[in-house]
């Protein structure tokens, strides 16, 4: 090999090394399971007889990784992206729209092939998503029906809230009467429109299905477990007979359960229950172990199944598959003690 040819090859290798990757942002330090980073710079060798897996660059910006649901799902997403040998960055904006816009701009500059965003404020990021699309980048939104996206992966949040409230209503009607009303706390987050829709659904179900067997004694914002536990402890000081909680998500459920477990010494009475969304591993274990958590409405069934579904959507977008609708509505799956073991098996 001539020195000139060797020099040309070496230059090409160095250029490839410099351009690999999609960014180096870090996820919330509070949730190391969902740390961001770049996947292997070389795609894994294909199995004999299979076509090579194409490698892509993916940027993900989430509202918060301090939230148990997001940390759990994106810990599983990260595993799948590593297996594929893709470059990826997973970050959270800590519910700050300006920070999220900056993250999306970084993804564009880094040359990502696809961006997935869970918006802090969907209106605030429409322009930067439009810019990304103009650069040929595929855009997926999780939770909001945005305009400048290729697909929106969404829930009917009013119906989700109704499913939570309906499960609570059935429980209340079994254990309480108009003369012995259930004192109910609502763990909400009205700052986010879709979570306000969930709360509206919860309240609607209670009003329609619970007759006169309950009274709402508190409504407290709760996205994360720690603050939710503190809020529930404060509620119990003012309303020691409050035994039923409806939560818009995992954080309110987990925090309220910790407060109830502490207040009862772990001896949860039959008429105490928490009803929520997300069905994280921690929530499912609480159901199985007879804690206060009674029903959690999941979607695909577990963090692992949700991660598999979302990465499948990434791959379809990136390989050019077309979708009949921009808005893809996810299923609702109430999980209680009767079926919880089947879904917990996914975490083994």
C-alpha positions in Angstrom: 0.0 0.0 0.0 1.4 3.4 -1.0 1.9 6.1 1.7 -0.5 8.3 -0.3 -3.3 5.7 -0.3 -2.8 4.9 3.4 -3.1 8.7 4.2 -6.4 9.0 2.2 -7.9 5.9 4.1 -6.8 7.3 7.4 -8.3 10.7 6.7 -11.7 9.0 5.8 -11.7 7.0 9.0 -11.0 10.1 11.1 -13.8 12.0 9.3 -16.3 9.2 10.0 -15.4 9.1 13.7 -15.9 12.9 14.0 -19.3 12.8 12.5 -20.8 9.9 14.4 -23.4 10.4 17.1 -26.4 12.5 17.7 -25.4 14.5 20.7 -24.2 14.0 24.3 -26.9 15.4 26.5 -27.6 13.7 29.8 -30.9 12.7 31.4 -32.0 13.5 34.8 -29.5 12.4 37.4 -32.4 11.3 39.7 -33.2 8.5 37.3 -30.0 6.8 36.1 -31.9 4.0 34.3 -32.9 6.5 31.6 -29.5 8.1 31.1 -28.9 9.4 27.5 -26.0 8.6 25.3 -24.8 7.5 21.9 -25.3 3.9 20.9 -22.4 1.8 19.5 -20.7 3.5 16.6 -20.9 0.3 14.6 -24.1 -1.5 13.9 -24.2 -5.1 15.3 -23.4 -7.8 12.9 -26.6 -9.2 11.3 -27.5 -12.8 11.9 -26.6 -15.1 9.0 -29.1 -14.8 6.2 -30.6 -11.5 7.5 -30.2 -8.1 5.9 -28.1 -5.6 7.9 -30.0 -3.3 10.2 -29.9 0.3 9.1 -28.4 2.7 11.7 -30.2 5.9 12.6 -29.8 9.0 14.8 -32.7 9.6 17.2 -33.2 12.6 19.6 -35.8 12.3 22.4 -36.9 15.3 24.5 -39.3 14.5 27.4 -41.1 16.7 29.9 -39.5 15.0 32.9 -37.4 12.0 33.7 -38.1 12.5 37.5 -41.5 11.0 36.7 -41.6 7.3 37.4 -43.5 6.4 34.3 -41.2 8.2 31.9 -38.1 7.0 33.6 -39.3 3.4 33.4 -40.4 3.4 29.8 -37.3 5.2 28.5 -35.0 2.9 30.5 -36.5 0.1 28.3 -36.4 2.3 25.1 -32.7 2.8 25.7 -32.1 -0.9 25.9 -33.8 -1.4 22.6 -31.9 1.4 20.8 -28.7 0.0 22.1 -29.6 -3.4 20.7 -30.2 -1.8 17.3 -26.9 0.0 17.4 -28.6 3.3 16.7 -27.2 6.7 17.9 -29.5 8.3 20.4 -29.9 11.1 22.9 -32.6 11.0 25.6 -33.0 14.2 27.6 -35.7 15.9 29.7 -36.6 19.6 29.7 -37.8 19.6 33.3 -41.1 21.0 32.1 -39.5 24.1 30.6 -40.5 25.1 27.1 -37.5 27.3 26.4 -35.2 24.4 27.4 -37.1 22.0 25.2 -36.9 24.3 22.2 -33.1 24.5 22.7 -32.9 20.7 22.9 -34.8 20.3 19.6 -32.6 22.8 17.9 -29.6 20.8 19.1 -31.1 17.7 17.6 -31.5 19.5 14.3 -27.9 20.7 14.3 -26.7 17.3 15.2 -28.4 15.8 12.0 -30.8 13.5 13.8 -33.0 11.4 11.4 -35.9 11.5 13.8 -37.0 13.5 16.8 -39.6 12.4 19.4 -40.9 15.0 21.7 -43.2 14.9 24.8 -44.1 18.5 25.0 -44.0 20.8 28.0 -46.1 23.2 25.8 -47.1 21.8 22.4 -47.9 25.3 21.0 -44.5 26.6 22.0 -42.6 24.0 19.9 -44.6 24.0 16.7 -42.2 26.3 14.9 -39.1 24.4 15.8 -40.8 21.1 14.8 -41.7 22.7 11.5 -38.0 23.7 11.0 -37.0 20.1 11.7 -39.4 18.8 9.1 -38.1 21.3 6.5 -34.7 19.7 7.2 -36.1 16.3 6.3 -36.3 15.1 9.9 -39.2 12.8 11.0 -41.1 14.2 14.0 -43.1 12.1 16.5 -45.1 13.7 19.3 -46.1 11.7 22.4 -49.4 12.8 24.0 -50.4 15.9 22.0 -52.2 16.4 18.7 -49.6 18.7 17.2 -49.6 20.1 13.6 -46.0 20.0 12.5 -45.4 16.3 13.1 -45.4 13.1 11.1 -47.4 11.2 13.8 -48.9 12.0 17.2 -49.1 9.1 19.6 -52.0 10.1 21.8 -54.5 9.0 24.4 -58.1 10.0 24.7 -57.3 11.6 28.0 -60.9 12.3 29.0 -61.7 8.6 28.5 -58.6 7.6 30.4 -59.7 9.8 33.3 -63.2 8.3 33.1 -61.7 4.8 33.3 -59.8 5.8 36.5 -62.9 7.4 38.0 -65.1 4.5 37.0 -62.9 2.0 38.8 -62.9 4.2 41.9 -66.7 4.6 41.7 -67.2 0.8 41.7 -64.9 0.5 44.7 -66.7 3.4 46.5 -70.2 2.0 45.8 -69.0 -1.4 47.3 -67.7 0.1 50.5 -69.5 3.4 51.2 -73.1 4.8 51.2 -74.8 8.2 51.2 -74.8 8.0 55.0 -71.1 7.0 55.2 -69.5 8.9 52.3 -66.1 8.2 51.0 -63.7 11.1 51.4 -61.9 11.4 48.1 -58.6 13.2 47.2 -57.7 14.0 43.6 -54.1 14.1 42.6 -54.1 16.3 39.5 -51.9 18.5 37.4 -54.2 21.2 35.7 -51.2 23.1 34.4 -50.9 20.6 31.5 -54.0 20.5 29.3 -54.1 16.8 28.7 -53.8 16.1 32.4 -56.6 18.5 33.0 -58.6 16.4 30.6 -57.8 13.3 32.7 -59.0 15.1 35.9 -62.2 16.1 34.1 -62.8 12.5 33.1 -62.3 11.3 36.7 -64.7 13.9 38.1 -67.3 13.0 35.4 -67.2 9.3 36.2 -67.5 9.9 39.9 -70.5 12.2 39.4 -72.2 9.8 37.0 -71.5 6.4 38.6 -71.0 7.1 42.3 -74.4 8.6 43.1 -74.2 10.4 46.5 -71.7 8.1 48.1 -68.6 10.3 48.1 -67.3 13.8 48.8 -64.1 15.4 47.4 -62.1 16.8 50.2 -58.9 17.8 48.3 -57.4 18.4 44.9 -53.6 18.6 44.8 -51.1 18.9 41.9 -48.9 15.7 41.8 -46.6 14.6 39.1 -43.8 13.2 41.2 -44.0 10.7 44.1 -42.1 12.7 46.7 -44.2 15.9 46.5 -47.3 13.7 46.2 -46.5 11.9 49.4 -46.0 15.2 51.2 -49.4 16.5 49.8 -51.2 13.3 50.9 -49.7 13.5 54.4 -51.0 17.1 54.7 -54.4 16.0 53.4 -54.6 13.2 56.0 -53.8 15.8 58.8 -56.9 17.8 57.7 -59.0 14.8 56.7 -57.9 11.7 58.6 -60.9 9.7 57.2 -59.8 10.3 53.6 -59.3 6.8 52.2 -59.8 7.1 48.5 -57.5 8.7 46.0 -57.8 9.2 42.2 -54.6 10.2 40.5 -53.9 11.3 36.9 -50.6 9.4 36.9 -48.0 7.2 38.6 -46.4 9.9 40.8 -49.6 10.8 42.7 -50.4 7.1 43.1 -47.0 6.1 44.4 -46.8 9.1 46.8 -50.3 8.6 48.1 -49.6 4.9 48.6 -46.5 5.6 50.7 -48.5 8.0 52.8 -51.2 5.5 53.4 -48.7 2.7 54.2 -47.1 4.9 56.8 -50.4 6.0 58.3 -51.7 2.5 58.6 -48.4 0.8 59.5 -48.8 -1.3 56.3 -52.2 -2.7 57.4 -54.4 -1.3 54.5 -58.1 -1.6 55.3 -60.5 -3.0 52.8 -62.2 0.4 52.3 -58.9 2.2 51.3 -57.9 2.5 47.7 -56.0 4.4 45.1 -57.0 4.5 41.4 -54.6 5.9 38.8 -52.9 5.7 35.4 -49.6 4.5 34.0 -49.3 1.0 35.5 -45.6 1.2 36.2 -43.7 -1.8 37.8 -43.9 -0.1 41.2 -47.7 0.4 40.9 -48.2 -3.2 39.8 -46.2 -4.5 42.7 -48.2 -2.4 45.1 -51.4 -4.0 43.7 -50.0 -7.5 44.0 -48.8 -6.9 47.5 -52.1 -5.6 48.9 -51.1 -2.0 49.3 -53.6 0.8 48.8 -53.1 0.9 45.1 -56.1 -1.1 43.7 -56.3 -0.3 39.9 -54.0 1.4 37.5 -55.0 2.0 33.9 -52.2 1.1 31.6 -51.9 1.3 27.9 -49.8 -1.4 26.2 -49.6 -3.3 29.6 -46.1 -2.6 30.9 -43.0 -0.4 30.5 -41.4 -3.1 28.3 -44.5 -3.4 26.0 -44.8 0.4 25.7 -41.1 0.7 24.8 -41.4 -2.0 22.2 -44.5 -0.2 20.7 -42.8 3.2 20.6 -39.5 1.9 19.1 -41.5 0.0 16.5 -43.1 3.4 15.5 -39.6 5.0 15.3 -38.5 2.2 12.9 -41.6 2.6 10.8 -41.2 6.3 10.5 -37.5 6.0 9.7 -37.9 3.4 7.0 -40.6 5.4 5.2 -43.8 3.6 6.2 -46.9 5.7 5.7 -49.6 6.1 8.3 -53.3 6.4 7.5 -53.8 8.9 10.3 -51.5 11.5 11.9 -53.1 10.8 15.3 -52.5 7.2 16.5 -54.7 6.6 19.6 -53.3 4.2 22.2 -55.5 1.5 24.0 -56.7 1.7 27.6 -56.1 -1.3 29.9 -57.3 -1.2 33.5 -55.1 -3.5 35.6 -56.2 -4.8 39.0 -55.4 -7.6 41.3 -57.1 -10.2 39.0 -54.7 -9.7 36.1 -51.7 -8.0 37.6 -49.4 -11.0 37.7 -49.5 -11.5 34.0 -48.3 -7.9 33.4 -45.7 -8.0 36.2 -44.2 -11.1 34.4 -42.9 -8.6 31.7 -40.5 -7.2 34.3 -38.9 -10.5 35.1 
